[in-house]
């Protein structure tokens, strides 16, 4: 009978990283589900929260125009200085959604080459949530937004950055 508490503890320890993970992955040949920008109307607005290192971060999304929602992300280095920004396009493409983004330093020099960008393919869309390959956007409570991105560091270690925002408007 004393073995059950041990089994329960081990089960929790084993499952905790999976439960804590916000991003999803899929094989390269995975077929994205049907989706439209109408399913993303909850994302429109301005959001503020804590970003990298506990510094201020902001995300804004405009209503769809021409099959595209345009977004911006600002990560501050402190209360007065921009660390970097992202320019995001959430687009309808081939009956599904795709998210593309480019990073910029505070002086507007780009991280990616001129014609390059990061592309995140849709894995699943749910009410108030979109799961792209290695990137998640979902509601977090009544007036919150959770944005999570899975990244590989210099040492090939995979980590996940999670941002929690509150609606500003």
N, C-alpha and C positions, 0 to 999 in steps of 0.2 A: 504494500500500500504506500510506502514512503517513496517509491519510485515515481509515482505520478507527479509530485511537485517538481522533481528533477526533469522529467520529460516536458512538462509545461514550460519550465524556465528555458530549456534548450530550444523548444519550439518557438518561443517568443524571440530569443536571441537570433535564431536563424532567419525568422521571417521579418524582423524589424527593418533591415536595409531595403527589402523589397517593398514593404509598406511605406517607407519614408521616401522612396524614389518617386518623383513626379513625372519624369520624362519617359518616353517609350521609344523603342527601336523596332525596326521591321527589316526583313530581307530586301535586298535591292530590287527583286522582281515582284515585290508586294504591290497589289493593285489598290490604289487609293479609293476610298468610298465616294459615292456621289455626295456633293455638298455645294451650297451656294452662300454668297455673302449675307443673304437674309438671315442665315443661322448664326451670324456673328454680330447682329445688331447690338447685343449686350456689351460689346467691347468699345463702342463709340463713346468718347469723352476723354477727360483728363484725369490722370491717376498720379498720386504721389506716395512715396514710401522710402524705405531704407534700401540702399543698394550695397555695392561692394564695400567692405570694411565699415559698414554701418553709416556710410555717407549718404546724403540725399540722392534720390533717383526719381525720375519722372517719366511717364509714358503717356502719349496722347494718340488718339485714333479719330480720324475724320469719317463722316458717313461715306458710303460707297458712291463712286462716280465712275461711270464707264467700265464697270466690272472690276474695279480696284478700290480697296481701302488703303489710304496712306497713313502711316504711323511714324512717330518719332520717339526715340528713347534718349534720355540725357542722364549720364552718370557723372555726378560731381565728385571732385577730389576733396573738397571741403565745402563750407557754406557759400564761398565766394568764387570758386574756380571750377570750370568744366573739365572733367577728366577725358571723356569721349562721348560721342553721340552715335546713334544708329538711325538710318533712314530705312523704313520698312514698307514693303508693298505686300498686301494680302490680296491675292488675285484669284478670280475664277479662271480655270484653265482646264480644258478637256472634261468638263462636267464635274470637276472637283475643285479643291482649293490648294493653293501653293503660297508659301510665304518666302519672300526674298528680302535680303537686307544687305546693307553696306555700312561699315564702320568708318568713323571720321575722328581724328584727333581734334583738340580744341581749336587748332588753327585751320581746320577744314582739310588737312591732308588725309588722304584715304589710306585705310589699312589694306584693302584689296586692290588689285590692279584695276586700271581704268574700266575695262569691260567685264571684270569679274564681280561676282557677288556670292553670298551664301544662299543656298536654296534648301528649304525645308518642305518635304513632301508630306501630305496629310496621311495619317494612319487611321484616325477615328475622329468623328465629330459627335458630340452629345449635347444635350441641353446645357447651355452655359459653359461649354468646354470644347476646345479643339486640341487634338494631340497630333503634332507633326513629328517626323522622325527627328528625335533629339531636342525637341522644343515643345513646351506646353503653354497654352494660355487657357486659364479657366477661372470661373468665379470663385471667390474665397469669402464665403459668408454673403450677407445681403448687399453690401456696398464695397466689396473687396475684389481685387484682381491678383491672381497668382501667375507669375511668369517664371518658367524654369527652363534652363538650357543645359544640355549635357555637352561637356567639352573635354578635349584631350590636352593635357599639359605637355611641357617640353619633354618630360620623362615618360611619355606615353601613358601616364596615369589618367584614368577617366574620372572626372568629378562632375558634380551638378551644382549649378548656381541657382538659387531660388530667391526670387524677388516678390515681396508682398506689398501691394499698393492699396490705398484707400481712394475712393472716388472723390475728386475735388469739386465737381460740378453737380 
